[in-house]
């Protein structure tokens, strides 16, 4: 993903993956964090508090439901922002408008339950601090082509949408 963004939107992101625990101060070294997986997610009170501070301070979290996370991530993000609820991000939101245009919202990368992909957001004082792709699997479209064997056009859409997320986190503040 980072190589694609570097070559297509002029970023100079590191191309090696880094890992930071939600409860660690290390998270503040990264303006963009990516959380994905299957099934249960649990944040301790300290982790939820740290993530909240990170997001309010300017961090951006992209959550990719790789399948089965929905009820768990909603519960855990309520610990982070009890006063907020995930909202459907409208197709005219800047996240879908640049640098690549997605007038119909998220691309569908993988089929699970036959549902349409939906982009949800948490907005803190009008700023999108967390973007949650549901029924989409953007992250799978960023994997090496040999991993999921997605068609080139699907993979390209996933990479372009990833660029939009990076743009939102780094440039569009």
N, C-alpha and C positions, 0 to 999 in steps of 0.2 A: 504494500500500500504506500509506504513512504517513498519508495523509488518512483512509483507512478506519480505521486504528488510533486515530488521534486522535478520531474521532467515535464509535467503538464501544467502546473500552476506556479512554478518558480520558487517553491519552498526549498529549504536546505535542511530537511529533517534527517536525523540519524536513521540509518537503515537497519540497525540492529534493535531487537526488541529489548525493552527494559521492564522489570517487574517491580511494582511498589505495593506494599500492603495497604489496605484502606485505612488502617489505624496508625500507620507510620507517618512521621514527618517527611519521609522521602517523597510522599505523594506531591508535596508542594514544589518539587523540582520539575514536575511535568505539567504543562498547561493543558494537556489533553490526555485523558485516561480512557481506557477501553476495558469494559467488563463483559465477559461472555460466558456461556456455559449451558448446561442442561440441568434442569431441576432446581433443587433447594439452594438458596443463598441466605446466609445469616450474618448480620452485623451485630457486634456487641454494642452496648451503649457508647463506649469510648470510640469505636470505629465509626458509628453513625455521627457522633459529634465532630470527629476529625474530618469526615467527608463533607459535612455541612460547612464547616469552616473553610475547607478547600474550595468548595463551589462558590460560596459567598465572596471569597477573596479573589475570584476571577478564573478559577479552574473550570474545566469543561469535562463532563463525563458522557461517553457514548456507551450505552448498554445495548448489546445485541442478544436477543433471545434466540439462542441456538436450538431451542425447543424445550418447552416444559418449565421455563423460568417464571412465566407471567405471574402466577399468584404469589410467588415468593419475593420477586423483586418489587412488586407493588407494596407488599407488607413491609419490606426492609427500607424502601425509600420513604415510607411514612414515618419511620424512626428518624430519618435524616431531616425531612421537612414535614412535620405533622400538619402544618397549616396549608400545604400544597397538595394538589391532586394532578396526576398525569392528565394532560389535555391533548387532544388530537391536534397536531401541528398542521395548520391549513396549508394548502398547496401554494398559496401566494406568499408564504413566509420566505424570507431570504435564504433559509437552509436549502430550499428547493430551487432557488433562482440563480445561484451563482457560486462558483464560476460556471457550472453546468446547469442547464435548465431541466427540471423534472416537473412539468406542468400537471402530471397525474400522480405526483407523490413518489413514494419509494418504488424502486424496481423489485420485482419478485425474483429472488435468487433460488430458493428451494421450496418445493411443495411439501407441506406437512399435513395440514387439515383442510386444504383447499380454500382457505380464507384469503382475503385480499391483504396485502402488506399495509401496515399502519405505522406511521411515525408519531410517537407521543413525546411530549416535552414537559419538563418542569421549568417554570419561569419564576425567577427571583427578581422582583422589582423591575419587571418587563424584559429581563435578559434571559435568554434560553441558556440554562446551566446544565441541563441533562437532556439528551436525546435518546429515546428508546425505540429501537426498531423491532417490531413485532410481526411475526409471520413473514419475515423477509430473509433473514440470514445474510446480511451484508458481509459480515466477517468471513463467511465461507467463500464468497466471491473474491475475496482478497487473497485467499490461499494460493499456493502454487497450482497451476492448471492440472497437474497430475493428481492432486489430492482429491478433488471433487469432480473433475472432468466436466465442469460447466461449459456450455457453449461460449465461444469467444464474445459474442454480443452481450450475453448475460454478465459475464465477468467484467466486461468493459463498463457496463452500467453500474455495477457494484463499485468499481474503482472510482468512477466519476462521482458517485454519491459520496464516497469516502472523502474525496477532495473537497466536496461542499462542506462536509463536517469539519474537516481540518481548517478550511477557510473561515468557517464560523468561529472556531475556537481561537485561531491565531490572528486573523486579519480583520474580521468584521466587528470586533468588539466595539 
